Amino acid sequence: HLGSEWLKGYGKSPEVLLTHSCTAALEMAAILADIGEGDEIIMPSFTFVSNVNAFALRCVLPVFVDIKADTLNIDEALIEQSITTRTKAIVVVHYAGGSCNMDTIMQIARSHNLLVIEDAAQAIGSSYKGRPLGTFGDLGCFSFHETKNVSSGEGGALFINNEDLAERARIIR
């Protein structure tokens, strides 16, 4: 409980759920996003398989968007052209703790009424314009695997930054 309270203060998120891995946080994000068969999500073409699997388990079609050569993060300039009427969310990965362009991504998401899910597995302690990564989108997923910035051997966390999703998260938990 102490860990989730510290994380809640770190991200100033309405709710933080501790999970056994970032994969579990991603799977919970897919459930909370209430998306399923026939829906689409936008995600970077360069990512870890857990990102794809968390949504594929719910029969959601990933739509891969190319990455920027200098950051290895999703190329925000290519997102909008990939959005269809079936798109429900944008999943971003802050590769190696480097920030995606969250201003542009959030503007695109809001203009199309899409959720944003941040894979911040490698980004605890990283920020964008002074704000912690994982706190911009509706949901933020973190890892505490032994190879990450903050390690507990295993473990993860799901930041619920959208109050509309927080109550549902409490019930599911």
C-alpha positions in Angstrom: 0.0 0.0 0.0 2.9 2.4 0.8 4.3 1.9 -2.7 1.0 2.8 -4.4 0.6 5.9 -2.2 4.1 7.1 -3.1 3.4 6.5 -6.8 0.1 8.3 -6.6 2.0 11.3 -5.2 4.7 11.0 -7.9 2.3 11.1 -10.7 -0.6 13.0 -9.0 -2.9 10.3 -10.5 -6.4 9.7 -9.1 -5.6 6.0 -8.8 -2.5 3.8 -9.0 -2.7 0.0 -9.0 0.3 -2.1 -8.3 0.6 -5.1 -10.6 2.9 -8.1 -10.9 4.4 -6.7 -14.1 4.1 -4.0 -16.7 2.5 -6.7 -18.9 -0.3 -7.0 -16.4 -0.6 -3.2 -16.3 -1.0 -3.1 -20.1 -3.6 -5.9 -19.9 -5.5 -4.0 -17.3 -5.3 -0.9 -19.5 -6.8 -2.8 -22.3 -9.7 -3.9 -20.1 -10.2 -0.4 -18.7 -10.2 1.1 -22.2 -13.3 -1.1 -22.9 -12.1 -2.0 -26.4 -12.6 -5.3 -28.1 -13.1 -7.3 -31.2 -13.0 -5.2 -34.4 -11.6 -2.1 -32.6 -8.1 -0.7 -33.5 -5.3 0.8 -31.6 -2.5 2.9 -32.9 1.0 1.9 -31.6 4.6 2.2 -32.7 6.1 -0.3 -35.0 9.1 -0.7 -32.7 7.8 -2.1 -29.4 7.9 -5.0 -27.0 5.6 -7.9 -27.7 3.6 -7.3 -24.4 2.2 -4.1 -25.9 0.7 -6.0 -28.8 -0.4 -9.1 -26.8 -2.2 -7.0 -24.2 -4.7 -5.9 -26.9 -4.5 -8.9 -29.1 -5.9 -10.9 -26.2 -9.0 -8.8 -26.5 -9.2 -9.3 -30.4 -8.1 -5.7 -31.0 -6.2 -5.0 -34.2 -2.9 -3.1 -33.8 -2.2 -0.5 -36.4 1.5 0.1 -36.5 2.9 3.6 -37.1 6.6 4.0 -38.0 9.1 5.5 -35.5 11.4 8.4 -35.6 15.0 7.5 -36.4 16.5 9.8 -33.7 14.3 8.8 -30.8 12.9 5.3 -31.7 9.5 6.7 -30.5 6.3 6.8 -32.5 6.4 9.4 -35.2 3.5 11.7 -34.1 3.3 13.2 -37.6 2.1 9.8 -39.0 -0.5 9.1 -36.3 -3.5 11.0 -37.7 -3.3 9.4 -41.2 -3.7 6.0 -39.5 -6.8 6.8 -37.6 -10.1 5.2 -38.8 -13.6 5.0 -37.4 -12.6 1.8 -35.6 -9.6 3.5 -33.8 -10.2 3.6 -30.0 -6.8 4.4 -28.5 -3.2 5.5 -29.2 -0.6 3.5 -27.3 2.8 5.3 -27.0 6.1 3.8 -25.8 8.6 6.1 -24.2 11.6 4.1 -25.5 14.5 3.9 -23.1 12.9 6.7 -21.0 12.9 9.2 -23.9 9.7 11.1 -24.2 7.3 11.0 -27.1 5.9 14.4 -28.2 3.0 14.3 -25.8 1.6 17.7 -26.7 1.0 16.7 -30.2 -0.2 13.2 -29.4 -2.6 14.4 -26.8 -4.0 17.0 -29.2 -4.5 14.4 -31.9 -6.2 12.0 -29.4 -8.5 14.7 -28.0 -9.5 15.9 -31.5 -10.5 12.3 -32.4 -11.9 11.4 -28.9 -9.3 8.6 -28.4 -7.8 7.3 -25.2 -4.0 7.5 -24.8 -2.2 4.7 -23.1 1.5 5.3 -22.2 3.9 2.5 -21.9 6.3 4.1 -19.5 8.0 0.8 -18.6 11.5 2.4 -18.9 10.5 5.9 -18.0 10.0 6.2 -14.2 12.0 9.4 -13.4 11.7 10.7 -16.9 9.6 13.7 -17.8 8.3 15.8 -20.6 8.3 19.6 -20.0 8.7 19.0 -16.3 5.8 16.5 -15.9 6.4 12.8 -15.3 5.9 10.4 -18.2 3.0 8.1 -17.7 0.8 10.9 -16.4 -0.2 12.5 -19.7 -2.4 9.8 -21.1 -5.6 8.3 -19.7 -3.5 5.4 -18.5 0.2 4.9 -17.8 2.0 1.6 -17.4 5.3 1.1 -15.5 7.7 -1.7 -15.0 9.9 -2.5 -11.9 11.6 -5.5 -13.6 15.2 -5.9 -12.7 16.3 -4.3 -16.0 14.4 -1.0 -15.4 15.3 2.3 -13.7 13.6 1.4 -10.4 13.7 -2.3 -9.7 11.9 -4.7 -7.4 13.0 -7.8 -9.3 9.5 -7.9 -10.9 6.4 -5.7 -10.6 4.6 -3.0 -12.3 2.1 -0.2 -11.8 -0.9 1.2 -13.7 -1.5 4.9 -13.3 -5.2 5.8 -13.9 -5.0 9.5 -14.9 -8.6 9.7 -16.2 -11.1 10.0 -13.3 -13.8 8.4 -15.5 -11.7 5.2 -15.5 -10.6 5.3 -11.8 -13.8 4.0 -10.3 -14.0 1.1 -12.8 -10.4 0.3 -12.0 -11.2 0.2 -8.3 -14.0 -2.3 -9.0 -12.0 -4.5 -11.2 -9.1 -4.5 -8.7 
